[in-house]
Amino acid sequence: MMSVLKGTGITFTKSQSGKKILEKRTKLHIKVLEKRIFLYFCRWKNGQIMINRKIDRFLEKYYTSTNKALLITGARQTGKTYSIRHFGRSYFENMVEINFIEMSEAVSVLAGAKNSHDLLLRISSLTTQPLIEGKTLIFFDEVQECPEMVTAIKFLVEEGSYRYIMSGSLLGVELKDLRSEPVGYMDVKEMFPMDMEEFFEAAGVSQRVMDELHNAWEQKRLVDAFVHTKLMELFRLYLIVGGMPAAVQKYLDTNNLQEVLAEQQSIIRLYKRDIAKYDKTNKLYLEEIFGLIPSELNAKNKRFVLKNLNENIKFSRYENSFIWLKEAGVAIPVYNVEEPVIPLKLSRSRNLFKLFQNDVGLLASQYADGIQLKLLTNAKSINFGSIYENAIAQELHAHGFDLYYFNSKKQGELDFVIEKSGSVLPIEAKSGKDYHRHNALSNVMGNADYLIPQAYVFSNENLRQENTVVYLPIYMAMFLEQQTSMDVTYKVDLSGL
């Protein structure tokens, strides 16, 4: 007769002794415990909690599906180098790294190569690591310092002995102009600061809770009240810490917000040094614009007002500086549209826009002392509107949306309008209790000329829906993703000709 030992999944017969059953059960429990301990310590390295990024899964999938090289771009300090090193050491027997800033001589050494064989010979001279065919990942870091390498990657990929990955910060036109050159041999992936989902996971939110949240999002139902309260606390922490991996790591290691602030201010100083280094002609304009972002967002209409730079200046004189900040990944422009209709890009105004920080934690770090504590306690004495909007802009930008806002004297202003599933989706971000008051949104949704099917209001409150307006907890912005492109096949029937 067969029986199952409850809670273990072990099948046994009555003839088996109790001692053997106990031994089997003990061994199973030890294995389960060992697995749990292993998974727990997998999050640690050198005394630090490991931060998992979405790019990790992307890299694994990419390098098993194609032989092409990959260029990872993005703003400084978003974790490009860390993620590439982690991937290379985990999935390749050997990794060679050449950093064009730390090894400045590498630029001239590689620039004179005549062909792929010569180039590989010169690469081998720059490293003590062996180049093992079929088992080596070659990593070119800070490739904006050697843009010729982006062009040369075509010949290395054609040669085929090794795999290649590059990383570069978008600190000027050099890298931007070269990204499309090796067509068919290289793809480009942009990295951003950690989004809300990555931050929540790093802070310890379990996959089970994340799955339950996603189900609530899909079904448009209430989140458990206790879970909602805790996640709102975590969201307010995200507003302070932000998504820069160094700042997040500092928080996980110390839980000390002063040390997090010091890390963020160090990143701000680094950005200012980059501005001075990479755009010497317009650096004064760039520094002024970059420094004005926090105060402009805190203004009543949040629109970037040029007269705050210079009373008599024309937009055309500053336009390249705004473009540089956008391309460098340190600022997110949100342009005004004349009408909230598809396609939004056609009604975009070139010189009316809001300018957000690339990371909400960096934005919060530039406001007056004490805002961190006020954010944590959700103080009523301060308006967090600009910070909430920055968090939404950052999230949507990282998820691939082009961002716009709508402003009309007759109808009012919408915080954001995006294109989603072939329609315009208006979005409001509300930091206070009057989240259900939104005259502009009501006007736009009631306008028969627009035929907008749905709108989202992100706030501190739990989920509910009123007709075409869905009120969502602000942390649910993490689930607002671009629709995956679908393969469309179409054939013209010429049989009647």
VEXNUMAR-322662 format. One line per field, with one value per residue (C-alpha): residue number from 1; x, y, z; chain. Coordinates in steps of 0.5 Angstrom, whole numbers. Layout:
N
pos	c(NUM, ...)
px	c(X, ...)
py	c(Y, ...)
pz	c(Z, ...)
unit	c(A, ...)
REM end
This chain:
497
pos	c(1, 2, 3, 4, 5, 6, 7, 8, 9, 10, 11, 12, 13, 14, 15, 16, 17, 18, 19, 20, 21, 22, 23, 24, 25, 26, 27, 28, 29, 30, 31, 32, 33, 34, 35, 36, 37, 38, 39, 40, 41, 42, 43, 44, 45, 46, 47, 48, 49, 50, 51, 52, 53, 54, 55, 56, 57, 58, 59, 60, 61, 62, 63, 64, 65, 66, 67, 68, 69, 70, 71, 72, 73, 74, 75, 76, 77, 78, 79, 80, 81, 82, 83, 84, 85, 86, 87, 88, 89, 90, 91, 92, 93, 94, 95, 96, 97, 98, 99, 100, 101, 102, 103, 104, 105, 106, 107, 108, 109, 110, 111, 112, 113, 114, 115, 116, 117, 118, 119, 120, 121, 122, 123, 124, 125, 126, 127, 128, 129, 130, 131, 132, 133, 134, 135, 136, 137, 138, 139, 140, 141, 142, 143, 144, 145, 146, 147, 148, 149, 150, 151, 152, 153, 154, 155, 156, 157, 158, 159, 160, 161, 162, 163, 164, 165, 166, 167, 168, 169, 170, 171, 172, 173, 174, 175, 176, 177, 178, 179, 180, 181, 182, 183, 184, 185, 186, 187, 188, 189, 190, 191, 192, 193, 194, 195, 196, 197, 198, 199, 200, 201, 202, 203, 204, 205, 206, 207, 208, 209, 210, 211, 212, 213, 214, 215, 216, 217, 218, 219, 220, 221, 222, 223, 224, 225, 226, 227, 228, 229, 230, 231, 232, 233, 234, 235, 236, 237, 238, 239, 240, 241, 242, 243, 244, 245, 246, 247, 248, 249, 250, 251, 252, 253, 254, 255, 256, 257, 258, 259, 260, 261, 262, 263, 264, 265, 266, 267, 268, 269, 270, 271, 272, 273, 274, 275, 276, 277, 278, 279, 280, 281, 282, 283, 284, 285, 286, 287, 288, 289, 290, 291, 292, 293, 294, 295, 296, 297, 298, 299, 300, 301, 302, 303, 304, 305, 306, 307, 308, 309, 310, 311, 312, 313, 314, 315, 316, 317, 318, 319, 320, 321, 322, 323, 324, 325, 326, 327, 328, 329, 330, 331, 332, 333, 334, 335, 336, 337, 338, 339, 340, 341, 342, 343, 344, 345, 346, 347, 348, 349, 350, 351, 352, 353, 354, 355, 356, 357, 358, 359, 360, 361, 362, 363, 364, 365, 366, 367, 368, 369, 370, 371, 372, 373, 374, 375, 376, 377, 378, 379, 380, 381, 382, 383, 384, 385, 386, 387, 388, 389, 390, 391, 392, 393, 394, 395, 396, 397, 398, 399, 400, 401, 402, 403, 404, 405, 406, 407, 408, 409, 410, 411, 412, 413, 414, 415, 416, 417, 418, 419, 420, 421, 422, 423, 424, 425, 426, 427, 428, 429, 430, 431, 432, 433, 434, 435, 436, 437, 438, 439, 440, 441, 442, 443, 444, 445, 446, 447, 448, 449, 450, 451, 452, 453, 454, 455, 456, 457, 458, 459, 460, 461, 462, 463, 464, 465, 466, 467, 468, 469, 470, 471, 472, 473, 474, 475, 476, 477, 478, 479, 480, 481, 482, 483, 484, 485, 486, 487, 488, 489, 490, 491, 492, 493, 494, 495, 496, 497)
px	c(0, 3, 2, 5, 8, 4, 8, 14, 12, 15, 12, 13, 10, 8, 14, 19, 21, 20, 27, 28, 22, 25, 32, 29, 24, 30, 35, 29, 28, 36, 36, 30, 34, 40, 36, 33, 40, 43, 38, 39, 46, 46, 43, 50, 57, 63, 58, 53, 46, 46, 41, 38, 36, 32, 38, 40, 35, 35, 43, 42, 36, 40, 47, 43, 39, 44, 51, 51, 55, 51, 52, 49, 48, 45, 46, 52, 52, 46, 49, 51, 58, 56, 51, 55, 61, 56, 53, 60, 63, 56, 55, 62, 68, 73, 72, 76, 75, 78, 76, 78, 78, 82, 86, 87, 93, 88, 85, 91, 93, 87, 86, 91, 89, 89, 84, 80, 86, 91, 85, 85, 92, 92, 87, 91, 96, 92, 90, 93, 87, 87, 82, 79, 75, 68, 68, 70, 66, 70, 68, 69, 67, 67, 66, 65, 72, 74, 68, 72, 71, 63, 65, 70, 65, 62, 69, 70, 63, 64, 71, 67, 72, 69, 63, 63, 59, 60, 58, 58, 55, 51, 55, 55, 54, 60, 56, 49, 52, 55, 50, 46, 53, 54, 47, 46, 52, 50, 44, 43, 40, 39, 39, 36, 36, 32, 25, 20, 19, 27, 27, 21, 25, 32, 28, 25, 18, 17, 15, 9, 7, 9, 5, -1, 0, 0, -6, -10, -7, -10, -17, -17, -19, -17, -10, -10, -11, -5, 0, -3, 0, 7, 8, 6, 11, 16, 14, 16, 22, 23, 22, 28, 33, 31, 34, 41, 44, 50, 45, 40, 46, 48, 41, 41, 48, 47, 39, 42, 39, 45, 49, 45, 44, 52, 52, 47, 50, 57, 53, 50, 57, 59, 54, 56, 64, 61, 57, 64, 68, 64, 61, 66, 62, 55, 57, 55, 48, 48, 50, 44, 39, 41, 41, 34, 30, 28, 26, 22, 19, 17, 13, 6, 5, 12, 13, 21, 21, 26, 26, 29, 35, 35, 30, 31, 34, 31, 29, 34, 40, 39, 36, 42, 43, 36, 38, 45, 42, 36, 41, 46, 40, 40, 34, 27, 23, 16, 13, 6, 1, -4, -9, -9, -11, -7, -1, 1, 8, 5, 2, 8, 10, 18, 19, 14, 16, 17, 24, 24, 30, 33, 32, 27, 32, 37, 31, 29, 37, 37, 31, 32, 34, 29, 25, 27, 23, 17, 17, 17, 12, 7, 7, 1, 5, 9, 7, 10, 7, 13, 16, 10, 10, 18, 17, 12, 16, 22, 18, 14, 21, 24, 18, 19, 14, 14, 12, 7, 3, -3, -5, -11, -14, -21, -20, -14, -8, -6, 0, 2, -1, 2, 0, -2, -6, -7, -11, -9, -8, -9, -5, -5, -1, -4, 0, -6, -13, -16, -14, -21, -22, -19, -23, -18, -19, -26, -26, -22, -26, -32, -30, -33, -28, -23, -26, -21, -23, -20, -16, -11, -10, -5, -5, -4, -11, -13, -16, -23, -26, -31, -34, -28, -23, -19, -16, -10, -4, 2, 6, 2, 5, 11, 6, 4, 8, 9, 5, 10, 10, 7, 9, 4, 3, 0, -1, -4, -9, -7, -11, -16, -11)
py	c(0, 7, 13, 20, 24, 30, 37, 33, 30, 23, 17, 11, 4, 1, -4, 2, 3, 10, 11, 11, 16, 21, 20, 22, 28, 31, 30, 34, 39, 40, 41, 46, 50, 50, 53, 58, 60, 60, 64, 69, 70, 70, 77, 79, 80, 83, 85, 88, 86, 85, 89, 86, 90, 88, 89, 83, 79, 82, 81, 74, 73, 78, 74, 67, 69, 73, 74, 81, 86, 91, 98, 100, 107, 112, 117, 117, 113, 109, 102, 100, 98, 94, 90, 89, 86, 82, 79, 77, 74, 70, 67, 67, 63, 69, 77, 82, 90, 96, 102, 108, 113, 109, 106, 113, 110, 104, 110, 111, 104, 101, 107, 105, 98, 96, 90, 85, 81, 87, 90, 83, 83, 90, 88, 82, 87, 91, 86, 80, 76, 71, 71, 64, 63, 62, 63, 71, 77, 83, 89, 96, 101, 109, 108, 115, 117, 112, 113, 109, 103, 103, 103, 98, 93, 91, 88, 84, 81, 79, 75, 72, 69, 73, 76, 84, 89, 96, 102, 109, 115, 120, 126, 129, 128, 124, 117, 119, 120, 113, 109, 107, 106, 98, 96, 89, 88, 92, 94, 99, 99, 105, 104, 109, 109, 104, 104, 103, 96, 95, 99, 95, 89, 91, 94, 87, 86, 79, 76, 74, 81, 84, 78, 80, 87, 86, 82, 88, 92, 88, 87, 94, 92, 94, 93, 90, 95, 93, 92, 99, 102, 99, 100, 107, 108, 105, 109, 115, 112, 112, 119, 120, 115, 115, 110, 111, 105, 108, 111, 105, 101, 106, 106, 98, 98, 103, 106, 112, 118, 123, 118, 117, 125, 125, 120, 124, 130, 127, 125, 132, 135, 129, 131, 139, 137, 133, 139, 143, 138, 136, 142, 148, 152, 152, 150, 156, 156, 148, 149, 155, 150, 144, 148, 151, 145, 144, 151, 151, 145, 148, 154, 154, 152, 148, 150, 152, 159, 162, 169, 166, 165, 171, 177, 178, 171, 167, 160, 159, 161, 156, 150, 146, 146, 143, 138, 136, 135, 131, 127, 126, 123, 128, 131, 129, 134, 134, 138, 141, 139, 144, 138, 131, 127, 122, 123, 127, 129, 133, 138, 138, 145, 146, 151, 150, 144, 142, 139, 134, 131, 124, 121, 123, 122, 127, 132, 131, 132, 139, 142, 145, 141, 137, 135, 128, 127, 131, 126, 120, 123, 125, 132, 136, 143, 142, 141, 135, 136, 137, 131, 126, 129, 127, 120, 119, 122, 118, 112, 113, 115, 109, 105, 107, 113, 119, 124, 130, 135, 139, 146, 150, 157, 154, 147, 147, 143, 136, 133, 128, 125, 119, 114, 108, 102, 107, 112, 118, 117, 123, 122, 126, 125, 128, 128, 131, 129, 133, 128, 127, 134, 135, 140, 140, 132, 132, 138, 134, 127, 130, 133, 130, 132, 128, 121, 119, 112, 112, 117, 115, 119, 117, 119, 116, 113, 106, 103, 105, 107, 112, 111, 113, 115, 110, 112, 108, 108, 112, 106, 102, 107, 101, 97, 102, 99, 100, 95, 90, 91, 85, 82, 85, 81, 84, 81, 85, 80, 81, 75, 80, 83)
pz	c(0, -2, 2, 1, 7, 8, 7, 3, -3, -1, -3, 2, 3, 10, 10, 10, 17, 21, 21, 14, 13, 18, 14, 8, 11, 14, 8, 4, 9, 9, 1, 2, 7, 3, -3, 1, 4, -3, -6, -1, -1, -9, -7, -4, -6, -3, 3, -1, -3, -11, -15, -21, -27, -33, -37, -34, -38, -44, -45, -44, -49, -54, -54, -55, -61, -65, -67, -67, -63, -58, -56, -49, -49, -43, -38, -34, -27, -30, -29, -36, -34, -28, -31, -37, -33, -29, -35, -38, -32, -31, -38, -41, -40, -41, -41, -44, -42, -45, -42, -47, -41, -36, -42, -46, -50, -53, -58, -62, -61, -64, -69, -74, -75, -82, -82, -77, -76, -74, -70, -66, -65, -62, -57, -55, -53, -49, -44, -40, -41, -46, -52, -53, -59, -58, -51, -50, -49, -51, -48, -50, -45, -45, -53, -54, -53, -59, -64, -69, -66, -67, -74, -74, -70, -77, -79, -72, -72, -79, -77, -72, -67, -61, -58, -57, -53, -52, -47, -48, -45, -50, -48, -55, -62, -63, -61, -63, -70, -71, -67, -74, -78, -77, -80, -79, -75, -68, -64, -59, -53, -48, -41, -36, -28, -24, -25, -20, -21, -20, -14, -11, -12, -10, -3, -2, -5, -7, -13, -11, -9, -15, -19, -15, -16, -24, -23, -20, -25, -31, -27, -25, -18, -11, -8, -1, 4, 8, 2, -1, 5, 5, -2, -2, 4, -1, -7, -2, -1, -8, -9, -5, -7, -14, -19, -20, -18, -13, -9, -9, -7, -1, 2, 2, 5, 10, 10, 12, 7, 9, 5, 0, -1, -1, -7, -11, -10, -13, -19, -20, -20, -25, -29, -29, -30, -36, -39, -38, -42, -47, -50, -48, -53, -50, -43, -40, -43, -41, -34, -33, -36, -32, -26, -27, -28, -20, -20, -26, -24, -18, -21, -22, -29, -29, -36, -38, -38, -43, -40, -33, -37, -41, -41, -49, -51, -57, -57, -63, -59, -53, -57, -58, -51, -50, -55, -52, -45, -48, -52, -46, -42, -36, -38, -40, -45, -45, -51, -51, -57, -60, -60, -56, -63, -66, -68, -63, -66, -72, -67, -62, -61, -61, -56, -51, -46, -39, -37, -32, -29, -31, -24, -19, -13, -16, -17, -10, -8, -11, -7, 0, 6, 10, 4, 5, 12, 9, 3, 8, 13, 7, 10, 8, 9, 2, -5, -8, -15, -19, -16, -17, -24, -25, -23, -28, -33, -31, -31, -38, -41, -39, -42, -49, -49, -53, -48, -49, -45, -47, -45, -47, -45, -45, -43, -38, -38, -38, -34, -40, -46, -49, -55, -53, -57, -62, -58, -54, -47, -42, -35, -29, -23, -16, -10, -5, -3, -8, -14, -16, -18, -25, -29, -35, -36, -35, -41, -45, -44, -45, -52, -58, -62, -59, -58, -52, -49, -43, -38, -32, -26, -21, -14, -7, -6, -8, -15, -17, -24, -25, -33, -37, -32, -28, -21, -20, -14, -17, -16, -21, -27, -27, -31, -36, -42, -49, -53, -57, -64, -68, -74, -80, -86, -92, -99, -105, -109, -116, -119, -123, -127)
unit	c(A, A, A, A, A, A, A, A, A, A, A, A, A, A, A, A, A, A, A, A, A, A, A, A, A, A, A, A, A, A, A, A, A, A, A, A, A, A, A, A, A, A, A, A, A, A, A, A, A, A, A, A, A, A, A, A, A, A, A, A, A, A, A, A, A, A, A, A, A, A, A, A, A, A, A, A, A, A, A, A, A, A, A, A, A, A, A, A, A, A, A, A, A, A, A, A, A, A, A, A, A, A, A, A, A, A, A, A, A, A, A, A, A, A, A, A, A, A, A, A, A, A, A, A, A, A, A, A, A, A, A, A, A, A, A, A, A, A, A, A, A, A, A, A, A, A, A, A, A, A, A, A, A, A, A, A, A, A, A, A, A, A, A, A, A, A, A, A, A, A, A, A, A, A, A, A, A, A, A, A, A, A, A, A, A, A, A, A, A, A, A, A, A, A, A, A, A, A, A, A, A, A, A, A, A, A, A, A, A, A, A, A, A, A, A, A, A, A, A, A, A, A, A, A, A, A, A, A, A, A, A, A, A, A, A, A, A, A, A, A, A, A, A, A, A, A, A, A, A, A, A, A, A, A, A, A, A, A, A, A, A, A, A, A, A, A, A, A, A, A, A, A, A, A, A, A, A, A, A, A, A, A, A, A, A, A, A, A, A, A, A, A, A, A, A, A, A, A, A, A, A, A, A, A, A, A, A, A, A, A, A, A, A, A, A, A, A, A, A, A, A, A, A, A, A, A, A, A, A, A, A, A, A, A, A, A, A, A, A, A, A, A, A, A, A, A, A, A, A, A, A, A, A, A, A, A, A, A, A, A, A, A, A, A, A, A, A, A, A, A, A, A, A, A, A, A, A, A, A, A, A, A, A, A, A, A, A, A, A, A, A, A, A, A, A, A, A, A, A, A, A, A, A, A, A, A, A, A, A, A, A, A, A, A, A, A, A, A, A, A, A, A, A, A, A, A, A, A, A, A, A, A, A, A, A, A, A, A, A, A, A, A, A, A, A, A, A, A, A, A, A, A, A, A, A, A, A, A, A, A, A, A, A, A, A, A, A, A, A, A, A, A, A, A, A, A, A, A, A, A, A, A, A, A, A, A, A, A, A, A, A, A, A, A, A, A, A)
REM end
